[in-house]
Amino acid sequence: MTERFFLYDDTEETKTRFVSFMGEHQRFDLAILYSDRYYGKAMVMDIQGSRFAIIGQDDLDEEGYIEHAFKLSEQDAAELREFLNEVVL
């Protein structure tokens, strides 16, 4: 067996928020992980949909990003974006 080559292997403290809310057509079950790893962005995990994205304000402002990252309709993505605008710094 060859020796494993690590690009990095770090451990750091994180803050994780678990939140669940109902939109007009869909329930959102999220884990939002904050750390220093992603330059001030948060890792947002959709627990039910098995999808995640590293999101900052610039990503929330990018047209179609939330729809693509979480495979959501425009309406459902608007609800998620509205929530994330409140919690992602």
C-alpha positions in Angstrom: 0.0 0.0 0.0 1.3 3.4 -0.9 1.8 6.2 1.7 -1.2 8.6 1.9 -0.4 12.1 0.7 -2.5 14.7 2.6 -3.1 18.1 1.2 -4.2 19.2 4.7 -5.5 17.5 7.9 -6.7 20.2 10.3 -9.1 20.2 13.2 -10.8 23.4 14.3 -13.7 24.5 16.5 -16.9 25.2 14.7 -20.3 26.6 15.5 -23.2 24.7 14.0 -26.8 25.8 13.9 -29.6 23.3 13.2 -32.8 24.9 11.9 -36.0 23.6 10.4 -38.8 25.8 8.9 -41.7 25.4 6.5 -41.8 27.4 3.3 -44.9 27.7 1.1 -44.3 24.4 -0.6 -41.4 22.7 1.1 -39.8 22.0 4.5 -36.2 23.1 5.0 -34.0 21.1 7.4 -30.6 22.8 7.5 -27.3 22.6 9.4 -25.4 25.8 9.1 -21.7 25.4 10.0 -19.5 28.4 10.8 -15.7 28.2 10.9 -12.7 30.2 9.9 -12.0 27.7 7.0 -14.0 29.3 4.2 -13.1 33.0 4.5 -16.1 34.0 6.4 -18.6 31.9 4.4 -20.9 29.3 6.0 -21.3 25.7 5.0 -25.1 25.2 4.5 -26.2 21.6 4.5 -29.7 20.6 3.4 -30.2 17.5 5.5 -33.3 16.2 3.7 -32.0 16.9 0.2 -28.4 15.6 0.9 -26.9 18.8 -0.7 -24.5 21.4 0.7 -22.9 24.6 -0.4 -20.4 27.1 1.0 -22.3 30.3 1.0 -21.5 34.0 1.6 -23.3 37.2 0.8 -21.7 37.2 -2.7 -23.2 33.7 -3.4 -26.7 34.8 -2.2 -26.5 37.8 -4.6 -25.5 35.6 -7.6 -28.5 34.9 -9.7 -29.5 31.2 -9.9 -26.8 30.0 -7.4 -29.2 28.8 -4.7 -31.4 27.1 -7.3 -28.5 25.3 -8.7 -26.7 24.4 -5.5 -29.8 23.0 -3.8 -31.8 21.9 -6.9 -34.7 24.1 -6.0 -37.4 25.8 -7.9 -37.2 29.6 -8.2 -39.9 30.1 -5.6 -38.4 27.6 -3.1 -34.9 29.1 -3.6 -36.3 32.6 -2.9 -37.6 31.4 0.5 -34.3 29.8 1.3 -32.3 32.9 0.1 -34.5 35.1 2.3 -33.7 33.0 5.3 -30.0 32.8 4.6 -29.8 36.6 4.1 -30.8 36.8 7.8 -28.2 34.3 9.1 -25.2 34.3 6.7 -22.9 37.3 7.5 
